[in-house]
Structure formats: structure tokens, C-alpha cells
């Protein structure tokens, strides 16, 4: 009883706020089904590390050092993500790679804004990568720069990934007309040989390693996962990577990142600024992809539905599903899923390369 009363006296308003934040993350995971495999353990971990004399901090801190400080967890997660991705639609329509590049505009725009708002350049770079809508890349970049805001950055990155169905439609409607959203795009898939599917991840890894050496660990593990999928001789291992490995690592990531969500570090004005800047990055990535499609349409005879450009962010496969659903709302016979999926997987590659470029351009 004495221990209980002593601990009660140690409770402060910051702890209560963090418990509320943890509860909100758990609510979003369970009730709204928003990235539950990550937000639920992150929410519970946020409560855990903000208890008086939290003994779990030492254990979670050890987990952080073992899994994130050496980038093990994000890299293993990329194997699972790579095993989930079918690059077939992109290989059938390679020009969609351009949309993956265009939809990274928000990253570099937000980097400039964060710097102007007083963040150190390395912190600004870590915040800007939220716009990639790619949680593992955000963690790797933030850890590379040793930013003290890694908790807020991770929460923002995964939260905005989960909010794709809410944020992107509003952004798309803001800068497109109904006529543009009704543009039909014929889909004539080409048969992609098994040899091409096997060579693609290998070639991409080599090119990325030459063009952006700092991205090679990220792109390499992503492409290795895809090679497991496409080689045809490791089906059981591919399925394990897609399901068991990806889910387990995501769960551990959630608990681990929570170690950086202690009240003293998390409850700051700059945390709110990071959440706002992350949203700016996400919105401008969407704008970048859509506006690039509209620009191309000035010269193309066969027009591109600008909504497809929005799928160039890395939130796979949510963004492509959102674009497809919006297309059907405007025209029940307008099927954009495969075009959007092509841009979406291109965005997965482009976001990793963008992260590598940022790490290479900014000295730690």
C-alpha cells in the first residue's frame, strides 16, 4: 500500500496526457482499424513507459538498441513489404515510375519549411521524410540523423499512412475537376516473363546502389523480399515474410518506438509542429503527383487521369485503392486500379531512394 501511495504521488499531468495519447492510438487501432499491428503496441507502449518508475523502460530501451539503433527492424520489415509487392503492373507500364518520383515533391518542400521554422537541418530532413508515407524509411532516416524526435516522427508517419482514405480524396478534389477525374485510361497488360520479374529486383538494386549508395540497404532488402516472391522456389518463405515476419516486426517496432514517447521528450511545442509539418509533406506529395499528371496531359494525346498521380506516394496499397474508388464514384465503369497500383509501387521505390538521397546530401 505504501508503494502504491508513493507511486500515486509521482503521477503528473504529463503522464496523464501520454496515457490519453496511448489510449487514442489503441482506440484508432481497434475501433477504426488504422494500422492496428503498429498503433496498438505503440499505444500500449506509450502508457507503459509513462508509468511512475516504469521498470519496463530498461527492457524496451534494450529492444530499441537491438532493433532500431542498428536499423534491424526496419530492414527486416522491408523484406516482408517486398514480398507483398507485385511489380507486374509497373513493368507493363514503366512510365509510371515518373509518378513515383513526382510524388516525392512534398519531402523536399517540407525540408525547406522545417529549416525555416528553426529545426536543425538533420531534424528537418527527418521530419520531411514523413511525406513519403513510408514508416520504415522514416524510421531509418530519423535514426540515421539521431534525431530526438523519432517518436513523434514515427507516430506521424504511420498515422498519415492510415489516414490516406481521408486526406488524399480531399487533396485530389481540391486541384482536379470532375471532368479530369472521369478520364478513362485503357489498360492493356503485357505478359511479363518470369525472367524479367526475377531480373527486375536485382537490376533495381544495382542501379540504386550506384546512383544512391545510402539507399542501397533499404532498396536492397525491399528487392530481396520481392525476389523471394518471384523466384518460384521459396514460396513458403515468401509467405512467411509477408505474414509472420512483417506482422512480428511491426509489433516489435510499435513497442520499441514507444520508448521514445516519454512525456518529457514528447510533450513539446515542436511535437505539434512535427505533426503539422508531416501533414504538409503528405499533402504536397499528393499535389506533386497530381500536378505532374496534369502537366503531362498538356502534351499527351491519350490523357492520364490526374488522380493516378496521387498514388505515387508510398502508402501501398491504400493509395491505389483510394484512387480506384474515387474513379468508380465519378464513373462506375472507370477502372483505375492497375494504373494506380503501378504508380503506387513506383512510389515505394522512389520514397526509399529519396530517403537515401537525403542521407547522402546532408552530413551528420
SVG drawing of the C-alpha trace seen along z (x, -y; Angstrom):
<svg xmlns="http://www.w3.org/2000/svg" viewBox="-21 -30 50 54">
<polyline fill="none" stroke="black" stroke-width="0.4" points="0.0,0.0 2.8,-2.4 4.4,-1.7 1.1,-2.3 0.6,-5.7 4.2,-6.7 3.7,-6.0 0.4,-7.9 2.2,-11.0 4.6,-10.7 1.9,-10.9 1.8,-14.3 -0.3,-15.8 2.3,-15.0 1.9,-11.3 -1.9,-11.5 -1.6,-13.2 0.6,-10.5 -1.8,-7.8 -4.5,-9.6 -2.4,-9.6 -1.7,-5.9 -5.4,-5.3 -6.2,-7.2 -3.8,-5.1 -5.3,-1.9 -8.8,-3.3 -7.8,-4.1 -6.2,-0.6 -9.2,1.3 -12.2,-0.8 -11.1,-2.4 -8.8,0.4 -6.0,-2.1 -2.6,-0.2 -3.6,1.9 -0.4,4.1 1.6,0.9 -0.6,-1.6 -1.9,0.9 1.5,1.9 2.7,-1.7 -0.3,-3.0 0.2,-0.4 3.9,-1.1 3.2,-4.8 1.2,-4.1 3.8,-1.6 6.8,-3.9 4.9,-6.8 4.1,-4.9 5.9,-6.0 9.2,-4.3 8.5,-2.3 10.7,0.8 9.8,1.7 11.8,-1.2 15.1,0.7 13.7,3.7 12.2,1.5 15.3,-0.6 17.3,2.6 14.8,3.6 15.3,0.1 19.1,0.5 18.8,4.1 16.2,3.3 16.2,-0.4 19.6,-1.9 21.2,0.6 18.1,0.4 17.5,4.2 13.7,4.0 13.0,1.6 15.2,3.6 13.6,6.9 10.2,5.2 11.3,4.2 11.8,7.9 8.1,8.5 6.9,5.5 9.0,6.5 7.4,10.0 3.9,8.4 4.5,6.3 3.7,7.4 5.7,5.2 3.9,6.7 1.6,3.7 4.6,1.3 6.6,3.5 3.7,3.4 3.6,-0.4 7.2,-1.6 6.3,-5.3 4.5,-5.2 7.9,-5.4 7.8,-9.1 4.8,-9.5 6.7,-7.8 9.4,-10.5 7.0,-13.4 5.1,-12.4 8.2,-13.0 8.0,-16.7 6.5,-17.2 9.6,-15.8 11.9,-18.4 9.3,-21.2 8.8,-20.3 12.6,-20.0 12.9,-23.7 9.9,-24.7 11.1,-22.9 14.5,-24.5 12.9,-28.0 10.9,-27.2 14.0,-26.7 14.7,-22.9 18.3,-21.7 18.9,-20.5 19.1,-16.9 15.9,-17.2 14.2,-18.9 15.3,-16.1 14.0,-13.5 10.6,-15.3 10.4,-15.8 10.6,-12.1 7.2,-11.7 5.8,-12.8 7.0,-9.6 4.1,-7.9 6.6,-5.1 7.1,-4.2 10.2,-2.1 12.0,-4.7 11.0,-7.4 12.5,-5.4 15.7,-4.6 16.3,-8.3 15.3,-9.6 17.6,-7.1 20.4,-7.9 20.3,-11.5 20.0,-10.6 17.0,-12.9 15.4,-13.2 12.0,-13.4 11.9,-9.9 8.8,-9.1 6.8,-11.9 8.1,-11.3 7.1,-7.6 3.7,-8.3 3.1,-11.0 4.4,-8.7 2.2,-5.8 -0.8,-7.9 -0.8,-9.7 -0.4,-6.3 -3.6,-5.2 -5.3,-8.5 -4.8,-8.1 -8.5,-7.4 -9.4,-10.7 -6.6,-13.1 -6.0,-12.1 -9.5,-12.4 -9.8,-16.0 -6.4,-16.9 -7.3,-15.4 -10.7,-17.1 -9.1,-20.4 -6.9,-20.5 -8.9,-18.5 -12.1,-18.9 -14.8,-16.3 -14.0,-16.0 -10.4,-15.2 -11.4,-12.7 -13.6,-10.9 -10.8,-10.4 -10.7,-6.8 -7.4,-5.0 -7.4,-1.8 -5.4,1.0 -3.6,3.3 -1.4,5.5 1.6,7.1 2.7,10.6 5.7,10.2 8.1,13.2 9.4,14.9 12.9,14.0 12.0,10.3 10.3,10.5 13.5,12.1 15.9,9.7 13.9,6.6 14.7,6.5 18.4,7.4 18.8,4.6 17.0,2.0 19.2,2.8 22.4,2.4 21.2,-0.9 20.1,-2.3 23.4,-1.2 25.3,-3.1 23.0,-6.2 22.2,-6.5 24.6,-4.3 22.9,-5.4 19.6,-3.9 21.0,-0.5 20.3,1.1 16.7,0.1 16.1,0.8 18.2,4.0 16.1,5.5 12.9,4.5 14.0,6.0 15.3,9.2 11.8,9.6 10.4,9.3 12.9,11.8 11.7,14.3 8.2,13.8 9.2,14.1 11.8,16.8 9.2,19.5 11.3,21.9 10.8,20.2 7.0,19.9 6.7,20.9 9.5,18.5 7.8,15.7 4.5,16.3 6.3,16.3 7.9,13.0 4.6,11.4 2.7,12.5 4.6,13.8 7.8,11.7 6.1,8.5 3.5,8.7 6.0,9.7 8.5,6.9 5.7,4.3 4.5,5.3 8.1,5.0 8.5,1.7 5.4,0.3 6.7,1.3 10.2,0.1 9.3,-3.3 7.2,-3.8 10.5,-4.1 10.9,-7.5 7.4,-8.6 8.2,-9.6 6.3,-12.7 9.4,-14.8 10.5,-14.3 7.2,-14.0 5.1,-16.8 6.7,-19.8 5.6,-22.5 7.9,-21.1 6.0,-17.8 2.9,-19.6 5.0,-21.3 6.3,-17.9 2.7,-16.6 1.7,-19.7 4.8,-19.6 4.3,-15.8 0.7,-16.6 2.1,-19.4 4.7,-16.9 2.0,-14.3 -0.4,-16.8 2.3,-18.3 3.4,-14.8 -0.1,-14.2 -0.3,-17.6 3.1,-16.8 1.8,-13.6 -1.5,-15.1 0.0,-18.3 2.7,-16.3 -0.1,-14.2 -1.9,-17.4 1.3,-18.8 1.9,-15.7 -1.7,-16.0 -0.7,-19.2 1.4,-17.2 -0.3,-13.8 -2.9,-12.6 -4.0,-9.8 -4.7,-11.7 -3.8,-10.4 -6.3,-10.6 -4.6,-13.0 -5.8,-11.0 -3.3,-8.3 -0.5,-10.7 -1.7,-10.9 -1.0,-7.1 2.7,-7.9 3.2,-8.2 4.5,-5.1 1.3,-4.2 0.9,-0.8 -1.7,0.4 -4.0,-2.0 -3.4,-4.9 -4.1,-2.9 -7.3,-1.7 -8.4,-5.2 -7.8,-6.4 -9.6,-3.4 -12.6,-4.0 -12.7,-7.7 -12.7,-6.8 -15.7,-4.5 -17.5,-7.2 -17.2,-9.5 -17.8,-6.8 -18.9,-3.3 -17.1,-1.9 -13.8,-3.7 -11.3,-1.1 -8.1,-2.8 -6.8,-0.2 -3.9,1.2 -2.7,-2.2 -2.8,-3.4 -1.1,-0.3 1.7,-0.9 2.3,-4.4 1.9,-3.2 4.7,-0.6 6.8,-3.2 6.3,-5.4 7.6,-2.7 10.8,-2.6 11.1,-6.3 10.5,-7.0 13.4,-4.7 15.7,-6.4 14.6,-9.8 15.5,-8.8 18.9,-7.6 19.5,-10.9 18.6,-12.9 21.0,-10.9 23.7,-11.3 23.2,-15.1 23.1,-16.1 26.2,-15.5 25.5,-14.2"/>
</svg>
